[in-house]
Structures are given as structure tokens and as C-alpha cells.
Amino acid sequence: MTTTYFSDLIVEFLHQQDIDTVVFNPGASFRGVHDSLVHAENAGIAPDIVMACHEEIAVAIAHGYHKASGRHMGVFVHANVGLLHASMAIFNAWCDRVPLFILGGNGPVDAGKRRPWIDWIHTSQNIESVVKDYVKWCDQPIGQRATVESLTRAFKLMNTPMHAPVFVALDFDTQEEPLREGVRLLPAGATEPTRLPPLDQETLGYLSERLLASRMPVLIVDFSGRDPRTVAPLVALAEALGLAVVDRGNRLNFPNTHPLNVSHTGTEVLADADLVIALEVQDLVGALGAFLPLTNQGTPANGAELVTIGFNELLTSKWAADYQQFVPVDRSIAADTGASIAALRSLAEDPAGPFATEAFTERRTERTETLAAVHTRARAQWSLQSQELKNREHIHVAGALDEIHRAVRDEEWVLTNTGSLTIDGWVKKLWPLERPGSYLGLNGGGGLGYGLGASVGAALAHREDDTLCIDLQADGDFLYTPSALWTLAAQDAPLLVVVMNNRLYLNSTQHAERIAGHRDRDIDRAHIATSFYDHPVDFVSMARSYGVHALPRVEKIGDVAPTIREAVAHLKAHRKPVLVEILMD
């Protein structure tokens, strides 16, 4: 009779929760689970394995996979050293509010069962303390029944708003024990997340009164698009009420080509805002300050009323201040995002409702026309700027991005990563971000090393369809985790990597220039220890060494679009990754 081990039950749990892929860099502390994943008798239930060369890459792969698909990829990390490697990527996911199911090896906690040396240095008391301040929940269970309960609780909690990573340590000895009699999984439905209610009638009445009275209501969005199903209803709501929309862009929340979207316009028309509704906005002060003068408390100096709808207060770290500055808003509402949008939309579109009056319709029409004119003027100016910048001797990021889009505009593309604030800012001005899920946002925590791994994960999520996954990859971020190229090649993940190579840590260079200028010192020395000018990296050769097809480096603006087209044709023909390096200012 074949012996069943507890690690086999862990694999059964992954199958029960529809986790069809796991990712890890191998480590002895979860060798029991590893054996169960590859055991022939578990082939019918075991998830596929994606091997990464570093735990930071493994977590980033799962991060990008979830953002692209809404599905979970399980992550395993080696005892303490692996968790320490993974910690940066876990922090990114925490700030990005992405639920990741992270399981770590540890132990044996029973010191009498440890092998000399290695089991001692790779066993930790309270191993979860490494990440406890930036995961939603963590545990170090000992014993089989306790571990089953911890796995179930962790899975439930990570999917309950606010979403965030969870971590469970798996004791080395517990994994390798034969399954004890009577130990079994809890029902699959036990992990169903707790759900928030929609807006109640009193709150709907309150918002209705404020919206009816407002001359210039502004809707700020930030994370609502994590559920792509909210985009179309949000557009309908904005149109029904004539709302000015400012998209902070941590997801694709609202089409940037829609005439009510006045993000990044710097327009004075929003200076008249008298009601601001912030929907799942993380940095409220930053969002408000983009278009309104603020008091030192972060509130609008013009007295505009502030209402927040979201979950920020339901999840705060005692260690990281990602919760941002406290703002004394007029009303803070915790409610389900999709259901709340639907309730507001139903009220706004009710032909017998409060917004059906002739007076409101006239005011909405006038406001909509004003906002549309601002939107159209801004987008025309941005397009003109990008064309003018193409005349520079060296390639400018705006010109490159415009040319890249020209080459892929007829494809159904997804931007898996936009690399840096500079690249991201121009993307939002020049690319039509319209399809829900076609833009996945930045890294969340500002931690370099995210882009390539997350893009591999997104490409794996789209491996079975014809979507063109595009990673607009900053060179500095790339150099943190270049071995992600190995996983990219090994998995044949259909990803177009476009390395936007300015041979700089641009943000650090800009800070160096700024401080030198403030001190009346030589800003020409700002590139020292912030650039790769003296020892440039050959990304084309690097990619080829890992087995990734790479085209010759692009150094002229006129070569950008033809090279991208060639890369896309190769990717579509072979469904394998391609890398293009663009040398730019």
C-alpha cells in the first residue's frame, strides 16, 4: 500500500482551491512538498511548476500572473534565506494590494530532529516576523491539523477586502510525516471570502444630494480597475452624472481616451471642484494636490467636500506608511466597489429619479462639453509634443513610445509593465488605454526588480490566447533580476520585452542634479554612481545568452517601429519571447 504523506495533502489543497500553477526557486526546507508536486501518483491534481532563479522573481511572477488573470499562482520560498530574498517582492505586492498565497519552508522546529549546521541556520523562531508587517496574515503552525486550518484561513483572508499577500510557514518535519488518520481538508467553500455590502440607502441618499448640488463634481479612481468588470459601469456612471474623472492609474480604471477623463491635464477647470469622490484611492493627498491647492491637513483649500469609498482603513501596516497622510474627509465609506458603482449608476440612470430633471440635464451637458474640450486639447498637445521630440539627435522616451504604439496598434496588446514613472507617464498620455485589463500598472512598492518577473507571470497568464504581452522595461529595474530571462526562455512565455535603455538610474540622477543645484554645485557630476555610461550593458547579448531571441539594438528613431514589427511577427509565428533594446536619452 502506498503511503500518503502530509505534503500530499498540501498538494490536494492547492488543487481544491484551483491553483493550477506554482512558482519557486527550489529549497530543501520544502522538499517534502516538492516531492509531492512531482510524484507520479499526484499527476492528476498537482499544479504545473514554474522554476525561477531567485525568490524575488518567483513572487513577482505570481504578482503579474494575478494582475493579468485574477487567478492565483502559489509561491513557495525556502526557509529564512529564501523569505529574505522574497521580502522585497512581497512588499511590492502589499503596496499594490495583490493577494498572493506564499508558503515557506522552515525547521524542523523540533531541534532534536535537525541535521547538523544547515537545519540550524535555516530554522527560525517566528519566521513570519520577516514579513509580518506587510502581509495581511501570517502563521507558523506546528502539526498537521493546525497547518490545514492555517492554509484555509490564509486563503480566505487574502481574498477578503482589502486584498493582500499572506504567508504560512510549513514545518519541515510536518511536511514529511505520513498523513495521520482523520486529518483531512476542510470543505472547499470554507475559503470563500467575506464580502462587503454595497452602499446603503442612507449613503445613496447622501451622495445623491451632494451630486445634485455640485457644480463641478470630480471622481478620482485608483485601484477600482483591479476588477475589470467595474470599468464599463464606471464609464456609464460618469456619463450619467457628467463627472470629471481623474485616474491615478494603479490599474486601468477608466479609459484614458474618454472625453470625461481629464487626468494629467493640469487644467484650471478642476479648481472649481466642490465635491470630490475618491474611489479606492491610496494616496489621497497626492491625488487631490494634482488639481487643487491644499491646506496643511491635506484638504482642499477651496472647501470642496471629500468622500472616500474603499477599503484603505481595513488594512494598515504598523511598519510601512503606505497608508499615506491622514486626511480628515467629510465621509469615509467601506463598501463593495462593484456593487456600489452599480447602485449609484442605477440611481443616476433612473428615468424617474433625482437626476432626471431638466435643470440637472442642462448642467450635466454643459459640464460634459467643457471637460471634453479640455480632454481633446490636452491629448492633441501631448501628441504634438511626441512628434516634436522625434526630431532630437538621440531617441527620447516619448518619441519611442509613440513609435512602439504605431507598430502594435492593430494588435490586441496588454502592457504588462511600464517600467518607470517617466515611461508610465508618457504611456498614459500617448497610448489608448481603453480595454479593461490592457494596462496592469506599476510595481506598488517602488521596489526595483519587479518588471521582468511580473511580465513573465502576465505572459504565462495569456499563454493560451493571442494577446500580445508587452513589457516596457526600464534598464535599471532589469538589472536587479536579469535571471528572470531564464524562466522566460524555459517557459517559452510569449512576451515582447522592450528595454528602454537610457544607461541611467534616472530618478537618482535627477535627485543628484537637484541637490547639486540647490547647493550651487556642478550638476554635470550628477551622473557619477548613477549611470552606466562608462560600463554599458549589452542587453541583446544577455538575452541571447539565456536563449531569448533578440534583435539588433535600435539607436535611431526611424528604426523603432520597423524593429518592433519584426519582433511582433517573430513572436506571433513562434509564440516565444523576443527582446528589443532601444538606446535613448
Backbone torsions as a table, in degrees:
resi	resn	phi	psi	omega
1	MET	NA	131.8	-178.8
2	THR	-73.6	132.9	178.8
3	THR	-78.9	135.3	173.5
4	THR	-100.3	130.1	-179.2
5	TYR	-104.1	161.7	-178.7
6	PHE	-61.3	-33.3	178.7
7	SER	-62.8	-27.1	174.6
8	ASP	-65.4	-35.6	178.4
9	LEU	-68.5	-33.7	176.1
10	ILE	-62.8	-42.3	176.3
11	VAL	-62.4	-40.4	177.5
12	GLU	-61.7	-37.4	177.9
13	PHE	-63.4	-44.4	178.6
14	LEU	-58.4	-42.3	178.4
15	HIS	-65.6	-42.3	-179.9
16	GLN	-58.5	-34.5	-177.3
17	GLN	-95.3	16.6	174.9
18	ASP	61.6	30.6	171.6
19	ILE	-86.1	108.3	-175.2
20	ASP	-98.7	-2.4	179.6
21	THR	-145.4	139.9	171.1
22	VAL	-125.1	155.7	-178.6
23	VAL	-133.5	139.6	177.3
24	PHE	-167.1	160.0	160.7
25	ASN	-97.0	126.5	-170.0
26	PRO	-61.5	144.5	178.9
27	GLY	-150.4	142.9	-174.6
28	ALA	-65.1	-24.0	-175.4
29	SER	-70.1	-14.7	171.8
30	PHE	-122.7	35.0	-178.4
31	ARG	-64.4	-29.5	177.6
32	GLY	-62.5	-47.2	178.9
33	VAL	-66.2	-41.0	179.7
34	HIS	-57.0	-45.6	179.1
35	ASP	-61.4	-40.9	-179.4
36	SER	-68.2	-31.9	178.1
37	LEU	-66.6	-33.6	-176.2
38	VAL	-102.2	-2.0	-178.0
39	HIS	-64.1	130.4	-173.9
40	ALA	-57.7	-37.6	-177.7
41	GLU	-72.1	-12.5	176.5
42	ASN	-97.7	5.3	-173.2
43	ALA	-57.8	-30.0	-178.2
44	GLY	-73.3	-18.8	-177.1
45	ILE	-122.5	-17.2	-173.7
46	ALA	-70.5	135.5	175.7
47	PRO	-69.2	159.3	173.4
48	ASP	-65.8	153.9	-179.7
49	ILE	-111.2	130.8	170.5
50	VAL	-111.3	119.5	-179.9
51	MET	-93.9	134.3	176.3
52	ALA	-116.9	160.8	-178.2
53	CYS	-93.9	1.1	-178.1
54	HIS	-162.4	142.4	-178.3
55	GLU	-64.4	-32.0	177.4
56	GLU	-62.7	-37.3	177.8
57	ILE	-68.9	-42.3	-178.9
58	ALA	-57.9	-46.9	-179.5
59	VAL	-65.8	-40.8	179.3
60	ALA	-63.2	-37.4	177.5
61	ILE	-60.0	-46.9	178.2
62	ALA	-64.5	-35.4	178.4
63	HIS	-60.4	-53.0	-179.6
64	GLY	-66.6	-35.8	178.9
65	TYR	-60.6	-45.0	-179.0
66	HIS	-68.0	-41.0	-179.7
67	LYS	-64.6	-31.1	-178.6
68	ALA	-82.9	-25.8	-170.3
69	SER	-126.3	-20.8	-172.6
70	GLY	77.4	3.2	179.7
71	ARG	-101.5	161.4	-178.5
72	HIS	-98.1	137.5	168.8
73	MET	-113.8	119.4	179.9
74	GLY	-67.8	146.3	179.7
75	VAL	-123.0	130.1	172.7
76	PHE	-112.2	136.9	177.8
77	VAL	-129.1	145.1	-179.2
78	HIS	-68.3	156.8	-179.6
79	ALA	-53.9	145.8	-173.9
80	ASN	21.9	-54.6	-178.7
81	VAL	-64.3	-39.0	177.4
82	GLY	-68.8	-39.3	178.9
83	LEU	-66.3	-37.8	176.7
84	LEU	-63.9	-41.8	175.3
85	HIS	-61.2	-39.0	-175.5
86	ALA	-77.0	-16.8	-167.0
87	SER	-58.7	-37.5	-179.0
88	MET	-64.1	-44.5	-179.3
89	ALA	-68.0	-32.5	176.1
90	ILE	-65.7	-39.6	177.7
91	PHE	-63.5	-40.7	175.8
92	ASN	-56.6	-46.1	-178.9
93	ALA	-65.9	-36.8	176.5
94	TRP	-59.4	-51.7	-178.9
95	CYS	-65.9	-28.3	-179.6
96	ASP	-87.1	-1.3	178.1
97	ARG	54.8	49.7	178.9
98	VAL	-110.0	127.3	-179.9
99	PRO	-78.8	116.6	177.5
100	LEU	-121.4	137.9	-179.2
101	PHE	-100.7	99.1	-172.0
102	ILE	-111.3	123.1	179.6
103	LEU	-117.2	132.2	-176.8
104	GLY	-121.7	143.2	172.7
105	GLY	-74.7	159.0	176.0
106	ASN	-167.4	149.9	169.3
107	GLY	91.3	-163.3	14.6
108	PRO	-66.2	136.8	176.3
109	VAL	-66.4	-34.6	174.5
110	ASP	-68.6	105.5	-174.0
111	ALA	-59.7	-25.3	-179.6
112	GLY	-69.7	-12.2	-178.9
113	LYS	-106.2	8.4	-176.7
114	ARG	-85.9	140.9	170.4
115	ARG	-73.9	154.5	178.3
116	PRO	-58.0	147.8	173.3
117	TRP	64.1	-76.0	-166.4
118	ILE	-65.3	-42.0	-179.9
119	ASP	-67.6	-23.8	179.3
120	TRP	-77.8	-43.8	-177.8
121	ILE	-79.6	-14.7	178.6
122	HIS	-109.5	26.5	172.0
123	THR	-122.6	134.9	-176.7
124	SER	-131.6	140.6	167.3
125	GLN	-78.0	130.6	-178.7
126	ASN	53.7	53.3	-177.3
127	ILE	-57.6	-27.8	-178.7
128	GLU	-68.2	-12.5	179.9
129	SER	-62.2	-21.0	177.3
130	VAL	-60.0	-36.4	-174.0
131	VAL	-124.7	5.9	-170.1
132	LYS	-60.4	-24.4	-177.6
133	ASP	-87.5	-2.7	174.7
134	TYR	-141.6	37.5	160.9
135	VAL	-128.5	158.4	-177.6
136	LYS	-72.8	-36.3	179.9
137	TRP	-156.5	149.2	179.0
138	CYS	-149.6	159.2	-178.4
139	ASP	-159.2	155.5	174.8
140	GLN	-128.4	74.7	-176.4
141	PRO	-73.0	149.5	174.9
142	ILE	-121.6	122.8	-179.2
143	GLY	106.0	159.4	-171.7
144	GLN	-73.7	-48.4	-179.5
145	ARG	-62.1	-41.7	-179.7
146	ALA	-63.5	-36.9	-179.3
147	THR	-69.4	-40.9	176.9
148	VAL	-58.4	-44.6	179.5
149	GLU	-64.6	-41.0	-179.3
150	SER	-64.2	-43.4	178.7
151	LEU	-60.2	-42.9	-178.8
152	THR	-66.0	-46.2	-179.9
153	ARG	-62.6	-43.3	-178.5
154	ALA	-60.7	-45.1	-177.9
155	PHE	-64.0	-39.6	178.7
156	LYS	-65.9	-45.9	-174.9
157	LEU	-68.3	-36.6	-176.4
158	MET	-67.3	-26.4	-179.1
159	ASN	-94.5	-3.2	176.2
160	THR	-88.3	130.4	-179.0
161	PRO	-57.7	138.9	-1.6
162	MET	-79.7	137.8	-179.9
163	HIS	-69.3	146.0	179.1
164	ALA	-171.5	165.4	178.3
165	PRO	-66.6	157.0	171.5
166	VAL	-130.8	159.7	-179.0
167	PHE	-139.8	130.7	175.2
168	VAL	-127.7	126.3	176.5
169	ALA	-85.8	133.8	179.8
170	LEU	-106.3	113.5	-179.0
171	ASP	-62.3	131.6	-178.6
172	PHE	-51.6	-49.2	-175.2
173	ASP	-69.2	-40.5	-179.8
174	THR	-62.1	-42.1	179.1
175	GLN	-55.4	-40.7	-168.7
176	GLU	-91.4	-2.6	178.2
177	GLU	-72.6	146.6	167.9
178	PRO	-59.2	146.0	-179.4
179	LEU	-64.2	126.4	-176.9
180	ARG	-78.4	151.2	-179.0
181	GLU	-60.4	132.7	176.9
182	GLY	88.2	-8.8	178.0
183	VAL	-84.0	120.8	179.8
184	ARG	-147.3	167.4	178.7
185	LEU	-72.1	153.2	170.2
186	LEU	-75.4	164.6	179.6
187	PRO	-56.8	147.4	-178.1
188	ALA	-55.9	-36.7	-177.9
189	GLY	-69.3	-9.2	-179.7
190	ALA	-64.5	-20.0	-179.3
191	THR	-91.7	2.7	178.9
192	GLU	-56.1	128.4	-175.8
193	PRO	-69.9	150.6	171.2
194	THR	-69.5	137.2	-173.9
195	ARG	-112.2	143.1	175.5
196	LEU	-84.7	151.5	178.6
197	PRO	-78.8	165.6	171.6
198	PRO	-76.7	-177.8	176.4
199	LEU	-61.0	137.1	177.2
200	ASP	-83.4	172.2	-174.7
201	GLN	-65.2	-35.6	179.2
202	GLU	-64.9	-42.0	179.8
203	THR	-68.6	-39.9	176.1
204	LEU	-60.6	-40.0	177.6
205	GLY	-64.5	-42.0	178.0
206	TYR	-59.9	-49.7	-178.9
207	LEU	-65.1	-38.0	178.8
208	SER	-59.8	-45.2	179.2
209	GLU	-61.5	-44.1	-178.1
210	ARG	-67.8	-40.2	179.9
211	LEU	-68.6	-35.7	177.7
212	LEU	-66.8	-34.7	-176.7
213	ALA	-84.5	-18.0	-171.8
214	SER	-75.7	139.0	174.2
215	ARG	-84.8	-39.4	-178.9
216	MET	-138.3	81.5	177.3
217	PRO	-78.8	137.5	-179.2
218	VAL	-120.4	132.0	175.2
219	LEU	-107.3	119.3	174.7
220	ILE	-102.0	130.5	177.9
221	VAL	-123.4	153.5	-174.4
222	ASP	-145.9	-55.7	-177.1
223	PHE	-118.8	0.9	-174.6
224	SER	-60.0	-30.1	-178.3
225	GLY	-73.5	1.6	173.7
226	ARG	-58.4	-28.1	169.8
227	ASP	-103.3	102.9	-176.2
228	PRO	-56.2	-20.7	-178.6
229	ARG	-69.7	-12.0	-179.8
230	THR	-83.9	-14.4	-171.0
231	VAL	-65.8	-53.9	-177.7
232	ALA	-61.4	-45.6	176.8
233	PRO	-62.8	-32.9	178.8
234	LEU	-67.5	-39.3	175.9
235	VAL	-61.2	-45.8	180.0
236	ALA	-61.7	-39.6	178.4
237	LEU	-63.7	-46.6	-179.6
238	ALA	-61.7	-40.2	179.9
239	GLU	-67.8	-40.3	-178.6
240	ALA	-64.9	-30.1	-177.0
241	LEU	-106.6	-8.4	-177.1
242	GLY	65.2	47.8	-176.5
243	LEU	-86.9	138.7	167.0
244	ALA	-76.0	129.3	-175.6
245	VAL	-112.4	127.1	173.5
246	VAL	-115.6	114.9	-176.2
247	ASP	-101.6	115.0	178.3
248	ARG	-73.8	-19.3	164.6
249	GLY	78.8	27.5	171.3
250	ASN	-74.8	-13.1	168.6
251	ARG	-145.6	177.6	170.2
252	LEU	-83.7	98.3	-175.4
253	ASN	-95.7	-30.8	-172.2
254	PHE	-155.9	132.9	-177.1
255	PRO	-55.4	131.2	-178.3
256	ASN	-77.0	-9.8	177.0
257	THR	-93.3	-3.0	-179.6
258	HIS	-72.5	137.1	-175.7
259	PRO	-61.9	-17.8	177.5
260	LEU	-86.6	-8.0	179.8
261	ASN	-84.4	110.5	-178.8
262	VAL	-115.1	27.7	177.5
263	SER	-62.2	143.2	173.5
264	HIS	67.2	6.1	-175.8
265	THR	-80.6	-20.3	-178.0
266	GLY	60.6	25.3	-173.1
267	THR	-75.8	146.9	178.2
268	GLU	-77.9	-14.0	-177.6
269	VAL	-61.6	-29.2	-179.6
270	LEU	-79.6	-7.9	175.7
271	ALA	-64.0	-18.5	178.0
272	ASP	-90.9	8.2	-179.9
273	ALA	-57.0	129.5	178.0
274	ASP	-119.2	-6.5	175.5
275	LEU	-145.2	125.6	177.4
276	VAL	-122.5	122.4	174.9
277	ILE	-109.2	118.1	-178.0
278	ALA	-104.4	115.1	-175.9
279	LEU	-104.9	111.7	-178.7
280	GLU	50.7	52.7	179.8
281	VAL	-101.8	127.5	-176.4
282	GLN	-84.0	-52.5	-177.5
283	ASP	-104.9	86.8	-174.5
284	LEU	-67.9	-39.7	179.7
285	VAL	-63.9	-44.1	177.6
286	GLY	-62.6	-38.7	-180.0
287	ALA	-67.2	-45.8	-179.3
288	LEU	-67.9	-40.4	-177.3
289	GLY	-66.1	-14.3	178.5
290	ALA	-71.6	-17.9	-178.6
291	PHE	-143.1	-1.5	-180.0
292	LEU	-135.6	140.2	168.1
293	PRO	-65.5	141.4	-175.2
294	LEU	-120.1	154.6	170.2
295	THR	-78.5	173.9	178.4
296	ASN	-70.8	-7.7	174.0
297	GLN	-90.7	-1.4	179.6
298	GLY	85.8	7.4	179.6
299	THR	-95.8	155.2	179.9
300	PRO	-60.7	130.5	179.9
301	ALA	-66.2	-22.2	179.9
302	ASN	-85.1	2.3	177.1
303	GLY	82.8	12.3	179.3
304	ALA	-56.1	140.1	-179.7
305	GLU	-76.3	139.6	-177.1
306	LEU	-116.8	129.6	175.6
307	VAL	-130.5	131.0	176.0
308	THR	-114.6	139.5	173.8
309	ILE	-125.8	120.9	-177.8
310	GLY	164.6	-162.6	-171.1
311	PHE	-125.6	9.2	-172.2
312	ASN	-52.4	-41.5	-176.8
313	GLU	-71.6	-11.0	-179.3
314	LEU	-85.3	-5.3	-178.5
315	LEU	-151.7	106.5	177.8
316	THR	-134.4	143.7	178.0
317	SER	-91.3	144.1	173.8
318	LYS	-84.8	-8.4	-173.9
319	TRP	-106.4	-46.1	-176.8
320	ALA	-105.8	139.3	-178.1
321	ALA	-92.6	39.1	178.8
322	ASP	-69.3	-8.2	175.8
323	TYR	-73.6	-10.4	173.1
324	GLN	70.1	-179.4	-176.1
325	GLN	-64.1	140.1	176.9
326	PHE	-73.0	129.9	179.1
327	VAL	-120.5	124.8	178.1
328	PRO	-76.8	86.5	-176.6
329	VAL	-79.7	166.1	-179.8
330	ASP	-76.4	-34.9	174.8
331	ARG	-153.3	134.7	178.2
332	SER	-117.1	124.8	-172.6
333	ILE	-122.8	127.2	172.7
334	ALA	-103.7	115.3	-177.7
335	ALA	-157.5	159.8	178.1
336	ASP	-63.4	130.4	-173.0
337	THR	-65.2	-54.4	-177.0
338	GLY	-60.8	-44.2	-179.2
339	ALA	-67.7	-33.7	179.4
340	SER	-69.2	-42.3	176.3
341	ILE	-60.6	-43.6	-179.6
342	ALA	-62.2	-41.6	-179.5
343	ALA	-65.8	-43.5	178.1
344	LEU	-64.9	-40.3	179.8
345	ARG	-63.1	-44.2	179.7
346	SER	-59.2	-41.7	178.7
347	LEU	-66.0	-43.5	-176.6
348	ALA	-67.5	-32.1	-175.9
349	GLU	-96.0	-1.1	-179.4
350	ASP	-62.6	116.3	-177.8
351	PRO	-64.6	-15.8	176.7
352	ALA	-112.1	12.7	-175.1
353	GLY	-89.2	-176.3	-174.2
354	PRO	-67.4	-18.6	-177.1
355	PHE	-98.9	11.0	-177.8
356	ALA	-92.9	3.6	-177.5
357	THR	-73.7	155.3	179.3
358	GLU	-64.3	-37.9	-178.4
359	ALA	-63.8	-44.1	179.4
360	PHE	-68.0	-40.3	-179.0
361	THR	-60.1	-41.8	179.0
362	GLU	-65.0	-42.9	-179.7
363	ARG	-65.8	-40.9	178.6
364	ARG	-63.0	-43.3	-179.5
365	THR	-62.5	-44.6	179.7
366	GLU	-63.2	-42.8	-179.7
367	ARG	-65.9	-42.8	-179.4
368	THR	-61.4	-42.0	179.5
369	GLU	-65.7	-39.3	178.3
370	THR	-63.2	-47.0	-178.9
371	LEU	-66.1	-39.1	179.6
372	ALA	-62.7	-38.5	178.7
373	ALA	-64.6	-41.2	177.6
374	VAL	-62.9	-46.6	-179.7
375	HIS	-58.7	-49.4	-176.7
376	THR	-63.9	-41.8	-179.8
377	ARG	-63.6	-42.9	-177.8
378	ALA	-65.3	-45.7	-178.4
379	ARG	-65.8	-34.1	176.2
380	ALA	-66.4	-39.8	178.3
381	GLN	-65.4	-41.9	179.7
382	TRP	-64.4	-40.5	178.1
383	SER	-63.2	-43.0	178.7
384	LEU	-63.0	-41.8	177.9
385	GLN	-58.2	-45.6	-177.8
386	SER	-64.0	-36.3	178.3
387	GLN	-67.0	-42.3	179.4
388	GLU	-64.2	-36.9	-178.5
389	LEU	-70.3	-16.6	176.8
390	LYS	-71.1	-13.9	-179.0
391	ASN	-83.5	-3.8	179.4
392	ARG	-68.6	157.4	178.9
393	GLU	-63.7	-43.0	179.0
394	HIS	-105.4	154.7	-175.7
395	ILE	-67.0	128.4	175.3
396	HIS	-97.0	147.8	-175.4
397	VAL	-57.8	-38.9	-179.0
398	ALA	-65.4	-43.7	178.1
399	GLY	-63.5	-41.5	179.1
400	ALA	-62.4	-44.0	-178.5
401	LEU	-65.1	-38.7	177.6
402	ASP	-64.0	-41.2	179.3
403	GLU	-69.1	-37.9	177.1
404	ILE	-61.3	-44.2	-179.9
405	HIS	-64.0	-39.6	177.5
406	ARG	-56.3	-35.2	-177.3
407	ALA	-77.4	-24.1	-174.2
408	VAL	-116.7	3.7	-169.6
409	ARG	-63.3	-21.6	179.2
410	ASP	-90.9	-0.8	178.2
411	GLU	-94.0	158.4	171.2
412	GLU	-89.7	93.2	-171.7
413	TRP	-102.2	159.1	171.4
414	VAL	-130.8	126.7	173.9
415	LEU	-83.3	105.4	-176.6
416	THR	-78.3	-21.9	-176.5
417	ASN	-166.4	140.8	177.8
418	THR	-117.7	14.9	159.8
419	GLY	76.8	-55.3	-174.9
420	SER	-154.4	166.5	178.9
421	LEU	-61.9	-35.0	179.9
422	THR	-66.0	-50.4	178.6
423	ILE	-62.2	-46.6	-177.2
424	ASP	-59.8	-41.9	-179.1
425	GLY	-61.6	-43.4	178.8
426	TRP	-71.6	-34.2	176.0
427	VAL	-57.6	-45.1	-177.2
428	LYS	-69.0	-20.3	177.4
429	LYS	-90.3	-27.3	-171.0
430	LEU	-111.8	-31.7	-177.8
431	TRP	-90.9	143.0	174.9
432	PRO	-80.1	100.5	178.8
433	LEU	-93.2	95.3	-170.3
434	GLU	-125.4	-41.7	-176.6
435	ARG	-76.9	128.6	176.7
436	PRO	-54.2	132.1	178.9
437	GLY	85.0	0.7	-177.5
438	SER	-85.2	-7.0	176.2
439	TYR	-134.5	124.3	-172.3
440	LEU	-101.8	-4.2	175.3
441	GLY	87.5	-179.9	-177.8
442	LEU	-88.7	-163.2	-168.2
443	ASN	-86.6	-9.7	178.5
444	GLY	91.6	-61.0	-173.0
445	GLY	-100.6	3.3	-179.1
446	GLY	71.4	17.9	-177.7
447	GLY	-93.7	120.6	178.4
448	LEU	-66.3	151.9	-177.7
449	GLY	106.1	0.7	-176.5
450	TYR	-81.7	-42.6	-160.9
451	GLY	-57.8	-51.7	-174.4
452	LEU	-69.2	-44.5	178.8
453	GLY	-61.7	-47.3	179.9
454	ALA	-61.5	-36.5	179.5
455	SER	-69.9	-36.0	173.6
456	VAL	-59.5	-45.9	179.0
457	GLY	-60.3	-43.4	179.4
458	ALA	-64.2	-41.2	179.4
459	ALA	-64.9	-36.7	176.1
460	LEU	-64.4	-35.6	177.9
461	ALA	-64.9	-28.5	-178.2
462	HIS	-105.6	15.8	-173.9
463	ARG	-62.5	-30.5	-175.1
464	GLU	-93.3	5.0	177.4
465	ASP	-123.5	-175.1	-175.2
466	ASP	-99.1	12.8	-179.9
467	THR	-62.8	137.3	175.4
468	LEU	-91.9	106.9	178.9
469	CYS	-87.7	126.6	-175.2
470	ILE	-122.7	124.5	175.4
471	ASP	-105.4	107.0	173.6
472	LEU	-84.3	93.2	-162.3
473	GLN	-99.6	116.6	174.0
474	ALA	-69.8	141.4	-175.3
475	ASP	-66.6	-39.5	-179.2
476	GLY	-64.1	-42.7	177.1
477	ASP	-62.7	-40.5	-179.9
478	PHE	-56.4	-42.8	-172.6
479	LEU	-72.1	-10.4	173.9
480	TYR	-73.6	-36.0	-173.0
481	THR	-137.7	53.6	-176.2
482	PRO	-65.1	-23.3	-178.4
483	SER	-71.3	-3.6	170.2
484	ALA	-61.0	-21.0	175.8
485	LEU	-60.3	-32.1	179.9
486	TRP	-63.6	-48.1	179.3
487	THR	-64.3	-40.0	178.4
488	LEU	-55.7	-47.2	-179.1
489	ALA	-72.6	-43.2	-177.0
490	ALA	-62.8	-33.2	-178.7
491	GLN	-91.1	-5.7	-174.5
492	ASP	51.2	42.1	-179.2
493	ALA	-70.5	123.3	-175.6
494	PRO	-75.2	85.5	-174.6
495	LEU	-129.7	133.5	171.3
496	LEU	-96.1	111.4	177.6
497	VAL	-97.8	118.3	177.3
498	VAL	-111.2	105.8	-178.0
499	VAL	-82.3	113.6	178.6
500	MET	-89.3	89.9	-167.1
501	ASN	-98.7	102.0	174.0
502	ASN	-101.8	5.7	178.3
503	ARG	55.2	37.0	-178.1
504	LEU	-145.1	152.1	153.5
505	TYR	-88.8	88.5	-167.3
506	LEU	-59.2	-45.2	-177.6
507	ASN	-60.6	-41.3	179.1
508	SER	-67.8	-37.4	177.0
509	THR	-63.5	-43.2	179.8
510	GLN	-63.3	-39.6	176.9
511	HIS	-65.8	-39.5	178.3
512	ALA	-62.9	-40.9	177.3
513	GLU	-64.9	-40.1	-176.8
514	ARG	-65.9	-45.8	-178.1
515	ILE	-69.8	-36.4	177.0
516	ALA	-63.7	-40.7	178.4
517	GLY	-64.0	-42.2	178.9
518	HIS	-61.5	-33.0	-176.7
519	ARG	-95.5	6.4	-179.4
520	ASP	56.6	46.3	178.0
521	ARG	-115.6	175.3	-173.0
522	ASP	-73.8	108.0	-178.7
523	ILE	-75.0	-12.9	178.6
524	ASP	-68.8	-10.9	178.6
525	ARG	-95.2	6.1	-176.8
526	ALA	-66.6	-20.8	-178.1
527	HIS	-78.6	-10.4	-178.0
528	ILE	-68.4	124.5	-179.4
529	ALA	65.0	17.5	171.6
530	THR	-127.8	1.4	-174.2
531	SER	-131.3	168.1	175.9
532	PHE	-115.5	22.8	-176.3
533	TYR	-57.6	-43.7	-174.6
534	ASP	-77.8	-27.5	-179.1
535	HIS	-135.8	71.5	-176.7
536	PRO	-66.5	152.7	-179.6
537	VAL	-97.3	136.3	176.3
538	ASP	-95.9	93.8	-176.1
539	PHE	-70.3	-29.0	178.9
540	VAL	-63.9	-49.2	178.8
541	SER	-64.7	-37.9	178.8
542	MET	-60.7	-47.4	-179.6
543	ALA	-60.9	-44.6	-179.2
544	ARG	-63.3	-34.0	-179.9
545	SER	-66.2	-24.2	177.3
546	TYR	-91.8	-3.5	-179.9
547	GLY	91.5	17.6	176.9
548	VAL	-97.0	131.0	178.5
549	HIS	-64.9	128.3	-178.8
550	ALA	-134.8	136.5	178.7
551	LEU	-90.0	161.6	178.2
552	PRO	-57.8	145.5	-177.0
553	ARG	-59.0	140.0	179.3
554	VAL	-94.1	129.1	-178.8
555	GLU	-127.3	-2.4	178.5
556	LYS	-127.9	141.0	-175.5
557	ILE	-59.5	-34.1	-178.9
558	GLY	-68.5	-15.6	-179.6
559	ASP	-93.6	-7.5	-174.5
560	VAL	-64.4	-58.5	-176.0
561	ALA	-61.4	-46.4	178.5
562	PRO	-59.7	-38.8	-179.6
563	THR	-68.3	-41.2	177.9
564	ILE	-63.4	-41.4	178.2
565	ARG	-60.9	-42.1	178.3
566	GLU	-62.5	-42.0	179.5
567	ALA	-63.5	-42.5	-179.7
568	VAL	-64.9	-41.5	179.6
569	ALA	-61.7	-40.9	178.5
570	HIS	-65.7	-44.2	-179.2
571	LEU	-61.8	-44.1	-177.9
572	LYS	-68.2	-34.3	-178.8
573	ALA	-72.7	-34.9	-173.0
574	HIS	-112.6	-14.1	-175.6
575	ARG	52.2	45.4	176.7
576	LYS	-132.0	160.9	-174.9
577	PRO	-69.2	152.2	176.8
578	VAL	-137.4	142.7	177.6
579	LEU	-120.4	136.2	173.5
580	VAL	-125.0	129.4	176.3
581	GLU	-105.9	129.0	177.5
582	ILE	-116.4	119.6	177.6
583	LEU	-84.7	127.0	-173.6
584	MET	-145.5	171.9	175.9
585	ASP	-60.8	NA	NA
